[in-house]
Amino acid sequence: MTKRLKSLLALTALATAALGASAQTVTLKLHHFLPAGSYAQTMFIKPWCDKIAADSGDKMKCQIYPSMQLGGTPPQLFDQVKDGVVDIVWVLPGYMAGRFPLSEVFELPFMMQSPEGTSKALWDFVEQNPNVAAEFKDVKLLALHVHGDGVFHMTKKPITTLADLKGLKVRAPTRQTNKLLAALGATPVAMPVPQVSEALSKSVIDGALVPYEVVPAVKIQELAKFHSETDPAEPAIYTSTFMFAMNKGKYDSLPADLKKVIDANSGQSLAGTIGKAFLAADQAGKKLTEKNAHNVIPAAELQGWKKIGEQITDAWVVDVTAKGADGKKLLADAKALIAKHAVK
């Protein structure tokens, strides 16, 4: 064998090995709506991607596309993953009003106790109720979770009593929170988080009801001057539900060893981990607002708010029951699971 032939054979072997390694690596396109520097990406999405890469021996990795870089709007993310335009998405079901009415029970007023425990409760709730699980039948669920306490971030004045909300234009993320704000006397303005920064800067809204976790993603610390929290001893005024979901066809196409990696990094445990990360993100986000004014709406004041919130909850029960579900049972199930998983 000539020296030239040996060299050619060696190069061919290296090229074949490289092609084989490339063919064995699965790259998952992961699409979401917040910036790359958001706490959601740095404290949850990227660590999850790093974990599946490590667990798979680098046979599987993510290509993360933040800020809707692949096109579309946040409410379109669910259809993008359902239709296989992308492989994984992170999105709020509440952005698609009316498509997930039963799991919406977790977005009712004063339900959430802790993001870690309530996230576990949400996962169990969907697992244990087939009619709720049917809302997510078109995707492979990796996790469901909630964020921490909602906070009023206002531009002109703090919220100390119910009267302070009257007539103010306040952003809210979901239809149940919009209903609550309207019942409390505010003018609700529905919009996804990425639109909040411009809306605040142009005075389209007087404030936003979001958790501290969102603060750096939309520069709330620069645009709002007053931050009004509810008494931490009380359930949160609201929370939003999120889904971390994978295209079913993509999951089904994975070899058994990579499916095992996905399964090991999905489910109730991941839900709780994300909830815990969002609580830490709230603490980090609050630090960015230190130079602004803060206040706590006391429990005594909130009792009247909770009575108004009960009207929203009662209306939800009537609505889903009229559509064939057992609203009272679903509400009771959700409350029981939240209590069961409450973080002491």
N, C-alpha and C positions, 0 to 999 in steps of 0.2 A: 504494500500500500504506500503510495507516494505521500510525501509530507504535505503537499497541497490538498490531496484528498482527505487526509486525516483532519486538516484544519477545517475543510468544508463540512465534514461529518460532525465535528465538534460544534461548529456554529449552528448547524441544523438541529442538533440535540438541545442546545441552549434555547433556540427560538421555539422549539416544540414545547419545552418545559415552561417557557414564559407564557406561551399561548394557553397551555393547560392550566396554569395558575390563574390566568386572567379569566378563563372560562369557568373556573370554580368559584370565583368571587361574585357574590350577588350584591348589587348596589340597589338600595331602596331609596326612591325619591320621596323625601319627606317635606311636605308643604305646610306652612302656617302663616299667620297674619301679623305677627309682631316682629319687631326688628331683631337682628342677630344679637344685639347686646341686651335684649330683654331678659328679665329673670327667668321667664318661662323657658327660653332657650338655654341659658347658661346653667340653670339649677335643675332642670328636668330633662329637656329634650336631648341636649348634647350628652349629658351623663348616661342617659338610656342608650343612645347610639354607641357610645364608647363601651358600654357593658355588653351589648350584643356582639360587637366586634371582637372583644376579648374572649367572650364565652364561645364564639364560633371559631376561634383560632384565625381570625381575620378572613374567614370565608364569606362573611356577610358584613356590610357596612352601610352607613347612611350617607346620602348626599342631601344636606339640609338646604331648603330654599325658604328663607324667612321673607317677611314683608310682601307676601303674595307675588314673589318674583316670577312664578310660572304663569301669572295672569289670573284674571277673574277677580271676584270680590270675596270677602270672608264668608258670606252666606252660601257661596257656590262650592266651598271646600268639600262638603259632604258628597255632593254629586261627583266631584272630581275623583274622589277615592272610590266611590261606588262604581263609576264607569271605567276605572283603570287609567285615567289621565295621569294620576300620581299613585304611589304605592301606600303612603301613610299620610294622614292629616291629623292635626290638632285643631279643634274648633268647638265653639259653643253651639249645642243644639238649639238654644234660644235664638240664635241669629236667623233660624228658619222657622218663623212663627207658625205654629199649628201643626208642624210635622212630627213633633214628639210630645203630644199633650199629656201622656200618662207619667212619664219621667219628670215632667214639669213640676210635679208635687214638691220636689226638693228646692224649687225656686220660689215657693210661697213665702210670705212674710214670716219672719221670726221662727224659722225652722232649724237653721244651722247652729250647731253647738261648738264644733271644732272642725277645721278643714280636714285633719287626718281621719278622725272618727267618722265624720259625715261622708267622706269619700268612700270609706269602706262600706258604710251603710248603703250608699247609692249603688255600688257594685252588687252587693247582696240583694238589694231590692229588685234590680233588673234580672238577676239570676233566678230569683225565687218566684217571679211573676211572669209567666209565659206571654201574657198579653202585652206587658211592657217590653220584654225582650224582642217581641215582634217588631217594635219600632226601629230596631237596629239590625234586622235580619239581612240587610243588603251588604253589610260589612263584617269584617272580623274585628270584634272589639278587643283592644289591648288593655284599655283602662277607661274608667269613668271617674271623674273627680269633681270637687268643688274648690272654690277659692276661699280666702279668709273674709273677715267681716267687711261689709260695705261701709264706706266712709264718704261723707259729704265734703267735696273739695270745692270751695266757693270763691268767687272773684271779688265780691263787694262786701259781704258780711257773713258772720258765722251763723249756723243754725243752732239755736238754743231751745226754742219751743216750736210747737206746731205752727204758730202764727207766723214765724219767720219764713216758712216755705211758701206762703200764699203768693201766687202769681209768678213765682220764680221759674225760669226755664231750666230744667235739670235733666241732664242726660242719664238714661238708664239703658241697660243692655237687653232686657227681655220683656215680653209682654206682661208677665205677672208683676214685675217691678214697675213697669209703666202704669199699670192699673193702681198699684199702691201709691205711687207719687201723685197721681190724679186725685185719689181719695184723700190724700193728706193735704191737698190744696195747691200743689205745685202744677206746673205745666210740663208734662213729660215730653222729652225729645229722644226718640229712639235712634241710636246709631252705633255701629261697631266701634271698638276702642280706637283703631287707627284714625278715625275722624275727629276724635275729641280735641286734639291739640289745636287744629285749625278752628274748630267751633268755639273754643275758649278764647283764642287770640282775636277772633273777629266778633266777639260778644254775641254770637248766635245763641249761646247758652250762658246762664249765670253760674253754672257749676256742674259738676259731674258726680254721680254716685258710683264709685269704683273702689276696690281695695287698694291699700298702699302698694301692693305688688306692682301695679300698673304705672306708678308714678314716673319712673325714669323713661319708660317706653314712649310716653307722650309728653314728657317735660312738664308734668303737673306742678312740680315744685317751683317752676318759674312763672306759671300762668295763673295759679290759684294762690290766694294769700291766707285763706282760712280753711282749717281742716277740722270738721266736727264728727267725732266718733260717738257711737252709742255705748252705754254702760257695758263693759266687758262681762259683767255678771249675767247679763241678759243674752238670749239668743240673738244672733246677727239680724239686723233689719232685713237683709237679703243676702243671698249668694247666687251664683250662677253655676250651672252644670257644664262640664266639658267632656268631650269624647276624644280619645286617642285611638284611632281606628285604621285598619289596614284593608286593602283591597282583597276580597276573598279569593279571587283567581290567583293573585300573586302569592298569597299564603299557600294555597293548594299546590302551586307549582314548585314549592321549595322541597328539597330532599328531606328525608326524615330527620336527619341530624340538625338541620337548620330550623325545621318546625319545632323541634324540641327546645332549641334556644329561645325562639319567640315565645313559646308557651311558658317557659321558666321565667320569662321577664314580662309577664302579663298577669292580669287578674287582680284580685282583692289586695294582695300585698303591694303591687305597683300602685294601685289607687291610693292606698294609705301613704306610701312613700311620696307620691306627688303632692298630696294634701299637706304633708309635713313640710315639704320643700316650699310650698306656697306660703305657709305660716312664717317660715324663715325669710322669705322674700318680702312679706309685709313689714317685718322688722327692719330689713335693710332699706326698703322704700321710705318708711317713716323717717329714718335718719336724714334723708335728703330734704325733708321739709322742716328741719329743726329751726330755721330762721323765720318761719312763718308762725301765725297764731294757731293755737290748738285749744279745743275744748271738748268736754265729754257731756253728752246729753244724758241726764241722770235717769235712773230706773223709774223714779216717781213720774217724771214727764212721759216716759215711754209707755206707761200703762194705757194711756189714752190712744197712743199710736197702735198698740197691740190690738185694742178693741176694733179699730178701723181695719187692721190687717185681717182680723177674723172674717170680716165681710168678703174680702178677696178670696180667702180660703174657702168659705162657704159657697161662693159663686163657682169656684173651680170644681168642687164636689158635684154641684148640680150639673155643670156643663159636661163633665166626663161621664156622669151617670146617664145623662140623656143620650149619650153616644154609645151606650151599652156596657160601660165598665162599672165596677162597684167602687165608686168614688170614696165612700166612707171607709171601706176596707183598705184601699190603697193608701189613704191618708194615715190610717192607724198603723199599717205595716211600716210606712216610712218613719213615723215617729218612734215606733218601737225599735227599729234598727238603729236609728240615730242615738237613742238612749243606750242601747246595747253596746255600741261602739264608742260611746263618749270617752274622750281622753281626760282622765282625772288630773 
